[in-house]
Amino acid sequence: MNATLDLKSYIRDIPDYPKPGILFKDLTPLWQNPAAFQLMIDELAGHFRKAGVETIAAIESRGLILGSAIAYTLKTGLVPIRKEGKLPWKTVRVSYDLEYGQATTEMHVDAIHPGTRVLIVDDLLATGGTAEAAVKLVKELGGEVAGLAFLVELGFLKGRERLKPFGLEVFSLIQYD
Ligand code: AMP
């Protein structure tokens, strides 16, 4: 493992995707590289190794890519947080505002037993709306949020500030200010 690997250099900027004005962070070149992928998982999982995490709540869709590997590394379970209508069983749901319009995200009602320590994982923290909805879902099910882990944080969108009222640990490996 090359601990000095510059993960940022593997992230590709795509201007005006998926709509004009958005600079999309394409993570696929990073995931394509075996050493970069392994470093990403080792660093994110390593940060929370002593946090008593019992399950990973991974946010669809790119959060599932990181979340499953972190769950395997930490030897925890994994539960998905998915977009409305994707989960087959009974769900709890939270709606939140997007830049344009609204989104609804769901978890199975029995995904988390009360008191379980849950690490929420997504690929990227932008405005924090998605992560905030995830925290609300986990709490609604009685879970205890052990923290939130992201590969990338877009600091200028102030997601960290939005999450501040919850008093949770927010950890990201790569920041853009
Ligand atoms: P937000 O709710 O604003 O924090 O947005 C976070 C979610 O939107 C994450 O699941 C990301 O996958 C996605 N996202 C938002 N902005 C970007 C961006 N510039 N590049 C890549 N993904 C993004």
Residues whose N, C-alpha, C, O or C-beta is under 5 A from the ligand:
A	BS01	AMP	L23 F24 K25 E60 D122 D123 L124 L125 A126 T127 G128 G129 T130 A131 G159
